[in-house]
Amino acid sequence: LKRFRPWGVNHCGVEINRHQNTPRCSAILRGGRAGASDRSGTDAVGRKPEMSSGTDARALKIGIAGLLGCAVAVLAVWHSGIAAAVPAAFGLTVLAATDLASRRLPSRIVLLTFLATIAVAAWDASRSGKWFGFVQAWAVVGAVTIGSLLVWAVTSGIAFGDVKLLGVASFIPALIAPHLVLSMVVVALVTSLVVIGIRRLRGHDVGRNATIAFAPPLLVGWLVAVMAS
């Protein structure tokens, strides 16, 4: 942005006083519009006038993930009657969408999902006095985490993010009945094999070094386990 003389008037017809003779104040008085000398494609304060296609696509993915989260949460709560299934469903849906888009499982989302789930579950247990299921769920989550850590340590078939994801996803099925955790894992593995088969038929690389997003199949397994209760 160019400076204007204290007594000058810019091309927009707005007078610039002496104390306003700075680029930012000039930009504000000019209504945030770029001058004739600005060829960068940004407005007077350096912002893009329109959202990029990447931003639009990201907003669309977030919206779709939110709608899917609502649908999964409604199904889970309607069938199981467990309020803690709501944050779990939303968090797992967001993680599934993120894993599908970027092959990443952000630790913050995993942690927030787990904390919100156990907080609602603890509140529900305090109201009903049913602490046995809450403690039992913690024990099952611990066993699943230890088991998946061993698999991660001795094989290359699972990533560390999947270890964290399995621990978070196991809580609600374990809260309902411990055997549902096994059902969740089996359905997730079968779904993963189906995805690999479809990719093979479509000619995609499914060799030893190929990877697939595990969060979406695990979400399918989680929903099947909750609905089967």
Helices and strands as residue ranges (DSSP letters): G 18-20, H 23-29, H 53-80, H 85-102, H 107-128, H 131-154, H 160-176, H 179-201, H 215-227
